[in-house]
Amino acid sequence: MLLLILVFAGLVFGTIYFIITIISKYNLKTKLVVSGLISGLIFFIFYISGFPLTSYYRQIFKNNPYEFTEFKSFVFKYGVRDSMANTYNSATGEYQYLDNRDSLIKTYLYLNKSELLYLHHKAGELGFWDFPSNEPSNDTTTLGGVKALRYLMQFNYQQKSKTVLFETSYDGSESLKAANSKMIKEIEKVLAEAEDRQKK
């Protein structure tokens, strides 16, 4: 997607520069400056109108309050409301989860720097830093009487931390629920891949 954005930006700048070259007698420096200003204006208009490509720039230039250079640990817990038996802590590597037979498996799982960096970037991309800290539900069941799952996601940094408690039956906005679900899937994917790697 980054390559697509760069190509798009190049085409916009090139087209504007070509038009200015044809219709004006400005020197090279003036043409480049004018082309750059017009290109910037076009991107700004796309940005505020929600143009899909420019949405990627929003995260790049957004003031991120959490820097990976200050990252300390990551904690993930989930389960039914009264028993969040599945837990992972990147600081200690402690990992426990219920298998298909409801047996509690206790082991150690270590994520490498690239995996932690991936989760840090995914959190930023999905807007995790702006999620409400508590996303509960008044309903303790989902369809079919199955208990709703509760997830705790926590990123710890040197100066601050961000914790989100999310329940699958949360009755908030659909976009927020979708972002939470996506973040959970990304975490589960990283843990599963790390577990497979460690078994080899």
FIMIDO-926604 format. One record per residue (C-alpha): y, x, z. Coordinates in pm, 1 decimal, always signed. Example, Ala and Ser with C-alpha at 12.3 -4.5 7.8 and 13.67 -1.06 7.14 Angstrom:
<sites>
[[-450.0,+1230.0,+780.0]]
[[-106.0,+1367.0,+714.0]]
</sites>
This chain:
<sites>
[[+0.0,+0.0,+0.0]]
[[+238.6,+290.1,+70.8]]
[[+182.1,+418.0,-284.6]]
[[+259.5,+69.5,-418.7]]
[[+583.6,+59.0,-221.5]]
[[+687.0,+403.4,-349.8]]
[[+610.1,+303.7,-707.7]]
[[+812.1,-17.0,-664.5]]
[[+1104.9,+176.5,-516.2]]
[[+1089.0,+430.0,-799.9]]
[[+1090.7,+158.0,-1064.2]]
[[+1389.9,-16.1,-904.7]]
[[+1588.1,+308.3,-876.5]]
[[+1488.1,+423.6,-1226.6]]
[[+1581.4,+92.4,-1386.4]]
[[+1921.5,+83.3,-1217.3]]
[[+1991.4,+447.1,-1307.3]]
[[+1894.9,+382.0,-1672.6]]
[[+2127.1,+80.1,-1692.2]]
[[+2417.3,+270.4,-1536.1]]
[[+2359.7,+564.3,-1772.9]]
[[+2385.5,+334.1,-2073.7]]
[[+2691.0,+136.1,-1968.5]]
[[+2896.7,+406.1,-1795.9]]
[[+3041.7,+750.7,-1839.8]]
[[+3004.4,+859.2,-1477.3]]
[[+2889.7,+1211.5,-1401.5]]
[[+2536.6,+1269.8,-1273.5]]
[[+2629.2,+1275.5,-903.8]]
[[+2818.4,+946.4,-926.4]]
[[+2533.3,+781.1,-1115.8]]
[[+2282.0,+887.0,-851.6]]
[[+2502.9,+763.7,-566.5]]
[[+2572.4,+427.8,-731.4]]
[[+2203.9,+383.8,-819.5]]
[[+2103.6,+463.0,-461.9]]
[[+2354.3,+217.5,-314.4]]
[[+2248.6,-64.0,-546.8]]
[[+1879.1,+8.1,-481.4]]
[[+1943.7,-0.2,-106.3]]
[[+2121.9,-333.8,-139.4]]
[[+1830.5,-479.6,-336.2]]
[[+1579.9,-362.1,-73.2]]
[[+1797.4,-505.4,+203.5]]
[[+1803.4,-844.6,+30.9]]
[[+1424.0,-833.9,-9.9]]
[[+1390.2,-726.9,+352.8]]
[[+1581.4,-1018.1,+502.1]]
[[+1413.4,-1264.4,+264.6]]
[[+1063.0,-1161.4,+377.1]]
[[+953.0,-1002.3,+48.9]]
[[+588.3,-892.2,+110.0]]
[[+627.5,-525.9,+13.5]]
[[+932.5,-468.7,+228.4]]
[[+760.5,-616.7,+534.0]]
[[+589.7,-278.9,+565.3]]
[[+928.0,-112.8,+606.7]]
[[+1007.6,-332.7,+904.7]]
[[+746.9,-163.7,+1117.9]]
[[+848.6,+182.5,+997.4]]
[[+1212.5,+140.9,+1096.8]]
[[+1156.0,-84.6,+1396.3]]
[[+1231.4,+82.1,+1728.8]]
[[+885.1,+135.8,+1873.4]]
[[+905.6,+157.3,+2254.9]]
[[+564.3,+325.5,+2273.5]]
[[+513.4,+674.7,+2129.8]]
[[+164.6,+812.4,+2073.8]]
[[+276.8,+1152.9,+2201.6]]
[[+302.5,+985.3,+2544.4]]
[[-31.2,+803.7,+2519.0]]
[[-255.8,+828.5,+2825.9]]
[[-533.8,+571.2,+2807.6]]
[[-659.0,+246.7,+2665.6]]
[[-841.2,-31.7,+2854.9]]
[[-1030.7,-324.6,+2704.5]]
[[-1204.9,-602.5,+2897.1]]
[[-1352.1,-934.0,+2795.9]]
[[-1581.0,-1211.9,+2908.1]]
[[-1564.4,-1563.5,+3048.0]]
[[-1276.4,-1644.5,+3278.7]]
[[-1460.2,-1583.0,+3606.2]]
[[-1647.3,-1269.9,+3493.1]]
[[-1505.4,-1014.7,+3252.5]]
[[-1819.5,-801.9,+3261.5]]
[[-1755.0,-617.2,+2935.1]]
[[-1517.8,-326.7,+2997.1]]
[[-1405.4,-0.8,+2839.5]]
[[-1169.3,+267.8,+2970.1]]
[[-1077.3,+553.0,+2734.4]]
[[-956.0,+772.1,+3022.9]]
[[-1300.5,+791.4,+3184.5]]
[[-1519.8,+690.7,+2889.4]]
[[-1685.2,+429.2,+3109.9]]
[[-1826.7,+152.7,+2893.1]]
[[-2030.3,-145.8,+3001.0]]
[[-2125.2,-458.9,+2814.2]]
[[-2373.6,-744.0,+2812.2]]
[[-2633.7,-711.4,+2537.0]]
[[-2807.1,-995.3,+2351.2]]
[[-3035.9,-1050.5,+2649.6]]
[[-2745.1,-1067.8,+2895.4]]
[[-2850.2,-735.1,+3043.9]]
[[-2559.9,-521.2,+3162.0]]
[[-2558.4,-190.5,+2975.7]]
[[-2365.6,+94.9,+3137.6]]
[[-2286.8,+408.2,+2939.9]]
[[-2010.4,+649.2,+2841.8]]
[[-1822.9,+630.1,+2515.3]]
[[-1546.7,+868.6,+2412.8]]
[[-1293.1,+787.7,+2142.9]]
[[-1143.6,+1078.5,+1952.5]]
[[-772.0,+1127.1,+1889.4]]
[[-781.0,+974.0,+1541.8]]
[[-946.6,+656.3,+1673.3]]
[[-692.2,+619.5,+1951.4]]
[[-409.2,+686.9,+1705.4]]
[[-554.9,+421.4,+1474.9]]
[[-546.7,+161.8,+1755.3]]
[[-193.8,+265.9,+1851.2]]
[[-75.3,+212.8,+1492.5]]
[[-265.2,-116.0,+1459.6]]
[[-96.7,-241.8,+1775.1]]
[[+241.0,-166.4,+1619.8]]
[[+146.3,-317.1,+1284.5]]
[[+26.8,-642.6,+1442.7]]
[[+324.9,-671.9,+1677.1]]
[[+119.6,-616.8,+1993.1]]
[[+421.9,-474.9,+2179.0]]
[[+590.4,-814.2,+2142.9]]
[[+289.9,-1025.5,+2247.9]]
[[+341.1,-1230.4,+2566.9]]
[[+174.2,-1059.0,+2861.9]]
[[-13.8,-1375.9,+2952.3]]
[[-160.6,-1610.2,+2692.1]]
[[-373.6,-1852.5,+2895.3]]
[[-513.9,-2195.6,+2824.4]]
[[-535.5,-2510.5,+3029.9]]
[[-869.2,-2582.0,+2865.1]]
[[-1165.6,-2387.2,+3005.4]]
[[-1396.9,-2482.2,+2720.2]]
[[-1402.2,-2464.3,+2343.2]]
[[-1586.8,-2684.9,+2098.9]]
[[-1936.6,-2773.4,+2212.3]]
[[-1857.5,-2708.7,+2578.0]]
[[-1875.8,-2330.8,+2538.2]]
[[-1653.0,-2143.8,+2781.2]]
[[-1349.7,-1976.5,+2632.9]]
[[-1347.8,-1598.4,+2632.9]]
[[-1075.1,-1401.1,+2802.8]]
[[-960.3,-1062.8,+2668.8]]
[[-750.6,-797.8,+2838.7]]
[[-594.5,-527.3,+2621.7]]
[[-394.5,-250.7,+2787.3]]
[[-223.6,+55.6,+2640.3]]
[[-102.8,+306.4,+2899.4]]
[[+168.5,+564.1,+2830.6]]
[[+346.4,+820.8,+3045.6]]
[[+643.5,+601.0,+3131.3]]
[[+517.6,+247.6,+3072.9]]
[[+223.6,+33.6,+2975.5]]
[[+161.3,-285.2,+2781.1]]
[[-98.6,-535.9,+2898.7]]
[[-194.1,-859.8,+2725.8]]
[[-430.3,-1120.3,+2868.9]]
[[-545.7,-1357.0,+2594.4]]
[[-784.2,-1654.3,+2602.8]]
[[-952.2,-1774.3,+2286.2]]
[[-856.2,-2135.3,+2360.8]]
[[-489.2,-2042.5,+2398.8]]
[[-279.4,-2326.6,+2261.5]]
[[+15.1,-2118.7,+2143.1]]
[[+127.8,-2058.5,+1786.0]]
[[-139.4,-2005.8,+1522.7]]
[[+21.4,-1683.5,+1399.6]]
[[+16.9,-1536.1,+1751.2]]
[[-345.7,-1639.1,+1800.9]]
[[-435.6,-1483.1,+1467.2]]
[[-259.7,-1156.9,+1557.6]]
[[-445.2,-1142.3,+1890.9]]
[[-778.1,-1207.8,+1718.4]]
[[-706.2,-937.7,+1462.0]]
[[-621.6,-685.9,+1734.4]]
[[-943.3,-770.4,+1918.8]]
[[-1148.6,-724.8,+1600.7]]
[[-986.6,-386.5,+1537.0]]
[[-1071.4,-272.4,+1890.6]]
[[-1428.8,-395.9,+1864.3]]
[[-1467.5,-222.5,+1528.1]]
[[-1347.0,+111.1,+1665.6]]
[[-1577.3,+86.4,+1967.1]]
[[-1876.5,-6.3,+1750.1]]
[[-1811.8,+281.2,+1507.2]]
[[-1767.6,+526.1,+1794.2]]
[[-2092.9,+407.3,+1950.9]]
[[-2278.5,+451.6,+1622.9]]
[[-2130.1,+799.7,+1583.6]]
[[-2230.4,+897.9,+1934.0]]
[[-2589.5,+786.3,+1879.6]]
[[-2634.1,+1022.7,+1583.3]]
</sites>
